[in-house]
Amino acid sequence: MDRKQAIEIIATNEYKKVSPEDREAIIVNAWGLDDADEIFHLLSLSLRQELLNFEEPQADTMSPRYDTLVKLLCEYSYSGYSNENLGNMVSNILKKTVIVYGEQPEEYICLCCGEKTLSTRGEYDICSNCGWEDDGIVEEEKYSNPNHMTLKQGRKNYLLHGKWEI
């Protein structure tokens, strides 16, 4: 199965489970999207104008007006996943083994645990393996505000406690 199809299956499954509270949060957090964002041009003209011209949603967040926005954001949230992870998720949904193929996004090494888990460097991505928030600091002794410790302390914690559980 190709990546696009796998992501659509996962996102459709997740979209069905979104609570009204989560839907509202997703929509409110989308405010700030603009023409520099990938999904912006996939939205209706009226919704694009609303995003650009208002500080908050102008309709009830349960309105079908925002369905496409929520679906696209669900899909986008899985775009950085590896083919293996996508395959495992689709396999669980469809209750059969699925292998996903296609070009995977480039992943960067987490400076804390050494695993390739980050979609960007230095932009506050959180490592799915050890939980380190990559703030761009590479010096072992320099304090990392988002992590509340130095990189050296983070590495020591990883060695002592292992994989981070979500």
N, C-alpha and C positions, 0 to 999 in steps of 0.2 A: 504494500500500500504506500502511496506517496505521502510525503510530509503534509502537504496541504489538506489532503483528505483526512489524514489522521487527526490533525489539529481541528478540523471542522467537526469531526465526530466527538472529540473530547469537549470542545467548547459548547456544542449543542447539548451534550449531557450535563455539563456544568450550568449552562444557562437555565435549564429546567429547574435546577436546585436553588437558584439565587433567591434569597428571601427579600421581601420588600425593603428591609433595612439595608441589606447589602446592595441591592439595586440602587437605592438612593445614594449610598456612599460612592458607588462606581460612577454614577452620573455626575454627582457634585465634584468628584475628583477629576473628571474629564474636563471641567472648565479650566481653560488655559491651553487646550489643544488649539493649534492654528495650522496654517498651510505648510509649516515646516514638518508637521507630523505625518507619518505614512498613512494613517487611516482617515485623516481629515477629508481628503478628496473622495473618499468612498461614501461619505455622508450626503444627505440631501442638501440642496442649496439653502433651504430655509433653516436647517439645523446648523449648517456652517455659519450662517449669518448670526444666528442666536449665540453660538459659541464666541463669536468675535465681538458682538455688540452688547452683551449683557454679562453681568457679574455672576449670575446664577441661572438655573433652569427657569423658564418662563411658564412651564406647564407642570402638572402633577408628575412626579417621577415614575408613576405607574402607567403613564400614558404610552400608548403604542408608538408615539412620536420618537421615543428614545430606544425602542427595541433594537434597531440596527446598531446604534452606538454601543449598547451593552453587549450585543453579540460580537461585534468587532473587537471590543476590548477584551472579551473572554478569549477570543482567538489569539489576539496579540499577546496575551499573557503566557501562552504556550510556545511562542515562536522561538524562544531561546533554548528549548528543551532538546536534548539529544534524541536521535532516532531510536535508540534503545529505550529511553524513558517513555517516549511517545508510544512505542510498540507495546511496552508493558501496560500502559494506561488503556490503550485501545483493546488489548487482549482482555483486560479485566471487564471492560464495558461490554464487549461482544461475546465474552465467554468462549473465546477460541484464540489460538496462537496467531499473532499478527506480527509481521516483520515490516518495519518502516524503512523506506529508502529515500534518498534525495540529499541534496547538499545541506549539510548541517551548519549552523552558525559557528563562527570561530569562537573558541573558548580560551580564556586566559587562566593562567595558573594563580591560585590563591597563595599569597605570600605567607600565610599562616600554616596551612596544612600541606601545600604543594600539589593539590589536585587541580585539574582543569575544570573549574566550575563557574567561572565568571564570564559574563557576556561582554563586559567592558572593564577597563582598568581605571582605578582611581575615581569612579563615579558612584561610590557608595553601594555597589551591588553587594549582596550578602551571600557568602559561600554556603551552599546547601550541604556541604560536608562538615564544616567545623563551626559555622556561624559567624566567622570574621567578616566585619563590614569593611570593604576595601575603600579606604579614604585616600589612597594614593601614597601614604607614608611607607617608605621602604627602609628607613633606618630602624634598626632593632631596638634602640634605647629611646626613641622619640615617642612621647605619649600620644595615643590615638583617642581623641575625644569620643567618637561614636562607640568605641569598644571599651572605653574606661580602663585601658591598660596599654602597655607597650606591645609591640609586635613580639618581642622576646617573651613577655609574659603570656601572650596568646599562644605562642608555639609550645611553651611549657605546659599550659593548660590542655592543649590538644594531645600532647604526648601522655599526660596523666589520665585524661578522661575520655579520649578518643572522639569518635564521631558525634556530632551535635544532633540531638533529637529535636524535631520541630514540635 
